[in-house]
Amino acid sequence: MPSGEEQGSGDQPPPPQPQQRSIGIAQHRRTIKQREVTYRCEWCSQERTEFRYPGPLPRYCCPDCRCLAQNRIAAQRMKAMRKRKNPTPRGWRRGPGRPKQS
């Protein structure tokens, strides 16, 4: 009869294993292995460790963080554009001083 500890360990799946991918380059084949990398999400600052193929690290930990960050960036860009394009209240209303000569 198994003890409670053995039953509890069966609930969690085994940790993911690195994979390999073989690609053909000219006259030979190259095997690319995944490596374990740790990175920090730019949006939520969560540290994440996963197996990844060589290349640039992701900036965000999940699609939700990416969407929120892109929305924030787009809002800031639109705010700056509106500030550049729209005149200030002083620009479209005459200030005090001499009346305009016609």
Phi and psi in degrees as a GROMACS rama.xvg file:
@    title "Ramachandran Plot"
@    xaxis  label "Phi"
@    yaxis  label "Psi"
@TYPE xy
-73.0662  147.593  PRO-2
-80.0552  170.911  SER-3
-63.9105  -30.6448  GLY-4
-66.7896  -39.1954  GLU-5
-68.6086  -35.3583  GLU-6
-68.3551  -39.6271  GLN-7
-65.2013  -33.652  GLY-8
-72.674  -20.9197  SER-9
-75.964  -15.0703  GLY-10
-72.1164  -33.4655  ASP-11
-89.9581  137.395  GLN-12
-72.3448  157.101  PRO-13
-65.3979  153.868  PRO-14
-63.7783  148.339  PRO-15
-65.3809  145.857  PRO-16
-104.981  147.953  GLN-17
-65.5774  146.949  PRO-18
-108.145  167.407  GLN-19
-124.607  150.536  GLN-20
-134.521  133.866  ARG-21
-108.401  126.413  SER-22
-124.893  148.57  ILE-23
-94.1459  127.784  GLY-24
-125.971  113.376  ILE-25
48.9552  -107.312  ALA-26
-99.5962  -0.773282  GLN-27
-138.623  172.8  HIS-28
-113.191  145.619  ARG-29
-122.967  135.267  ARG-30
-103.646  122.451  THR-31
-105.602  127.127  ILE-32
-105.63  146.367  LYS-33
-73.8964  150.094  GLN-34
-128.225  155.058  ARG-35
-82.1186  122.82  GLU-36
-126.138  149.028  VAL-37
-118.754  131.841  THR-38
-142.424  163.275  TYR-39
-113.143  132.564  ARG-40
-67.9246  133.524  CYS-41
-72.043  -22.2603  GLU-42
-89.5001  -54.8545  TRP-43
-102.865  -2.5217  CYS-44
60.6279  23.3293  SER-45
-81.0565  135.274  GLN-46
-88.3349  135.696  GLU-47
-133.156  138.2  ARG-48
-121.744  126.657  THR-49
-151.424  165.128  GLU-50
-85.3328  129.844  PHE-51
-141.17  151.421  ARG-52
-74.1318  158.575  TYR-53
-56.6391  142  PRO-54
149.442  -174.791  GLY-55
-67.8576  147.309  PRO-56
-76.5029  149.645  LEU-57
-69.4948  153.675  PRO-58
-89.6086  -26.4067  ARG-59
-124.894  151.359  TYR-60
-82.849  -24.1257  CYS-61
-152.781  165.632  CYS-62
-61.3594  -30.718  PRO-63
-63.6926  -45.1409  ASP-64
-63.1229  -40.1208  CYS-65
-62.3551  -44.148  ARG-66
-63.9765  -45.9276  CYS-67
-61.7467  -43.0958  LEU-68
-65.5849  -42.4653  ALA-69
-65.8864  -37.0964  GLN-70
-64.2972  -41.9807  ASN-71
-63.8337  -43.5969  ARG-72
-64.0234  -42.8241  ILE-73
-64.6619  -39.1872  ALA-74
-64.3205  -41.808  ALA-75
-65.1825  -39.402  GLN-76
-64.7892  -42.6698  ARG-77
-66.1012  -38.5898  MET-78
-62.4403  -43.2172  LYS-79
-66.0741  -40.0415  ALA-80
-65.4994  -43.1958  MET-81
-61.7232  -38.3845  ARG-82
-64.9237  -38.7022  LYS-83
-71.1899  -42.8821  ARG-84
-78.4326  -44.0993  LYS-85
-81.1504  136.168  ASN-86
-71.9442  155.394  PRO-87
-74.0052  161.058  THR-88
-54.7387  -33.4649  PRO-89
-67.5221  -29.0698  ARG-90
-74.276  -32.6492  GLY-91
-102.253  1.47775  TRP-92
-124.351  136.813  ARG-93
-69.5462  138.276  ARG-94
-83.5764  179.379  GLY-95
-68.2892  153.17  PRO-96
142.042  -161.558  GLY-97
-66.9558  144.572  ARG-98
-68.0194  155.948  PRO-99
-67.7074  132.894  LYS-100
-83.6242  130.657  GLN-101
